[in-house]
Amino acid sequence: MTTRQSAAVLAHTWAIGDLQGCCAALDQLLAHPELRDERTRLWFVGDLVNRGPQSLATLRRVRELGERAITVLGNHDLHLLGIAAGARSAKNGDTLSDILEAPDAGDWIDWLRHRPLAHREHGHLLVHAGLLPAWTADAAAALAREVEAVLRGPDWRRFMHAMYGNTPDHWRDDWQGFDRWRVIVNALTRLRFCTPEGVMDFEVKESAGAAPPGLLPWFDAPGRRSADTTVVFGHWSTLGLLDRPKLLALDTGCVWGRSLTAVRLGDRRRVAIDCSGLDGKLSPR
């Protein structure tokens, strides 16, 4: 595809931040004149479900968008899959029972586990959380496909039982099996901070400027090999909106009563929905 063709596609592509079961905010966003155009493509950064009041309705609304919508898996989406697989227990504050207790729960679980972990197109890479410094954008997309194949296969429940844990906390090309896949999942769906060498931290959830000594935001790691590609991500509500030439962070904390943000990839035009009077009824972290 030519540069002009890519620009034409991106002119009708909007990326949307974490929904987390906030269907009323999503409905209001989708009613915006520029987003309801049938030519509009919608990229969701993951975490469609959990903590907000309407997880099932949110899944339904995104699925109804059909081929207009692309969503990657986030850590809350994987948490739902983990509960469905018997690998995880529900936590205080989870709002997943409407999905798990639905008559067609199995269909929703199957639909969700067939979503990608990364989507690469027109010089952009969509992920939920982040990338390790050693990965190029092409490498990250290829590694995501490895895990996607497992999630979509007959042994996905076994995989969910082995997926959780914080180790290994860094990348090596010779990792195999569950260790390899766990690193991939943790980077793509949980990463915020790492060391300059790419050792992941999963404890600190503060804003980018509050990094403890020895840690920095993954996107500021020196020599990050994906820096030539525009990475679109969410996950980090304390970071909020971050708009750089090759970086777009979109979790603006709808579920915490802040806003739901959409950004048009072609020109970075923004549309934001105030969530304080809609779904966002939780206290900020």
Backbone hydrogen bonds, N-H to C=O, Kabsch-Sander energy under -0.5 kcal/mol:
donor,donor_aa,acceptor,acceptor_aa,energy
6,S,2,T,-2.5
7,A,3,T,-2.4
8,A,4,R,-1.9
9,V,5,Q,-2.0
10,L,6,S,-2.7
11,A,7,A,-1.4
12,H,9,V,-1.8
13,T,10,L,-1.3
14,W,12,H,-0.5
14,W,41,R,-2.8
15,A,263,V,-2.9
16,I,43,W,-3.3
17,G,261,T,-2.2
19,L,47,D,-0.8
20,Q,47,D,-3.0
21,G,48,L,-2.8
22,C,19,L,-1.0
23,C,21,G,-1.3
26,L,22,C,-1.7
27,D,23,C,-3.0
28,Q,24,A,-2.0
29,L,25,A,-2.3
30,L,26,L,-2.9
31,A,27,D,-1.1
32,H,29,L,-1.6
35,L,32,H,-1.4
36,R,32,H,-1.8
40,T,37,D,-2.0
41,R,12,H,-3.4
42,L,68,R,-3.3
43,W,14,W,-3.2
44,F,42,L,-0.6
44,F,70,I,-3.3
45,V,16,I,-1.9
52,G,20,Q,-1.2
54,Q,21,G,-2.6
58,T,54,Q,-1.9
59,L,55,S,-2.2
60,R,56,L,-2.5
61,R,57,A,-2.4
62,V,58,T,-2.3
63,R,59,L,-2.6
64,E,60,R,-2.3
65,L,61,R,-0.6
65,L,62,V,-1.0
66,G,63,R,-1.8
68,R,65,L,-1.8
69,A,66,G,-1.6
70,I,42,L,-2.6
72,V,44,F,-1.7
73,L,116,P,-2.1
75,N,189,T,-0.6
78,L,74,G,-2.2
79,H,75,N,-1.9
80,L,76,H,-1.8
81,L,77,D,-1.8
82,G,78,L,-2.7
83,I,79,H,-2.2
84,A,80,L,-2.4
85,A,81,L,-1.9
86,G,83,I,-1.4
87,A,82,G,-2.6
88,R,82,G,-1.3
94,D,91,K,-2.2
99,I,96,L,-0.9
100,L,96,L,-2.4
101,E,97,S,-2.4
102,A,99,I,-1.3
105,A,102,A,-1.8
107,D,104,D,-0.6
108,W,104,D,-1.7
109,I,105,A,-2.5
110,D,106,G,-2.3
111,W,107,D,-2.4
112,L,108,W,-2.4
113,R,109,I,-2.4
114,H,110,D,-0.6
114,H,111,W,-0.8
115,R,112,L,-1.9
119,H,126,L,-1.9
121,E,124,H,-2.6
124,H,121,E,-1.8
125,L,230,T,-2.8
126,L,119,H,-3.3
127,V,125,L,-0.5
127,V,232,V,-2.5
128,H,188,L,-0.7
129,A,188,L,-2.8
130,G,187,A,-0.8
135,W,132,L,-1.9
140,A,136,T,-2.5
141,A,137,A,-2.2
142,A,138,D,-2.1
143,L,139,A,-2.8
144,A,140,A,-2.4
145,R,141,A,-1.7
146,E,142,A,-1.2
147,V,143,L,-1.4
148,E,144,A,-2.6
149,A,145,R,-2.0
150,V,146,E,-1.1
151,L,147,V,-2.7
152,R,148,E,-2.0
153,G,150,V,-1.2
156,W,153,G,-1.2
159,F,155,D,-1.9
160,M,156,W,-2.2
161,H,157,R,-1.7
162,A,158,R,-1.0
162,A,159,F,-0.8
163,M,159,F,-1.0
164,Y,160,M,-0.6
175,W,172,R,-1.7
179,D,176,Q,-0.9
180,R,176,Q,-1.1
181,W,177,G,-2.4
182,R,178,F,-2.7
183,V,179,D,-1.8
184,I,180,R,-1.9
185,V,181,W,-2.6
186,N,182,R,-2.7
187,A,183,V,-2.4
188,L,184,I,-2.4
189,T,185,V,-2.1
190,R,186,N,-2.0
191,L,186,N,-1.0
191,L,187,A,-0.6
192,R,201,D,-0.6
193,F,201,D,-0.6
194,C,216,L,-2.3
195,T,199,V,-1.9
198,G,195,T,-2.0
200,M,169,D,-3.4
200,M,198,G,-0.6
201,D,193,F,-2.3
210,A,207,S,-2.0
211,A,208,A,-0.9
215,L,212,P,-2.0
216,L,194,C,-2.3
218,W,192,R,-2.5
220,D,217,P,-2.0
221,A,218,W,-1.3
224,R,221,A,-1.6
225,R,133,P,-2.6
227,A,224,R,-1.3
229,T,226,S,-2.0
230,T,123,G,-2.0
231,V,229,T,-0.6
231,V,246,K,-1.6
232,V,125,L,-2.9
232,V,230,T,-0.5
233,F,248,L,-2.5
234,G,128,H,-2.5
236,W,234,G,-1.2
237,S,235,H,-0.9
239,L,236,W,-1.1
240,G,236,W,-1.7
240,G,251,D,-0.6
242,L,249,A,-1.6
244,R,242,L,-0.6
244,R,247,L,-3.0
247,L,244,R,-1.5
248,L,231,V,-2.4
249,A,242,L,-2.6
250,L,233,F,-2.3
252,T,250,L,-1.4
256,W,253,G,-0.8
257,G,254,C,-2.2
258,R,253,G,-2.4
259,S,252,T,-1.7
260,L,273,I,-2.0
261,T,259,S,-0.5
262,A,271,V,-2.8
263,V,15,A,-2.5
264,R,269,R,-2.9
265,L,13,T,-2.7
266,G,10,L,-1.8
267,D,264,R,-0.6
268,R,264,R,-2.5
271,V,262,A,-2.5
273,I,260,L,-2.7
275,C,258,R,-2.5
275,C,273,I,-0.5
276,S,258,R,-0.6
278,L,275,C,-1.2
280,G,275,C,-0.9
281,K,279,D,-1.2
282,L,255,V,-1.1
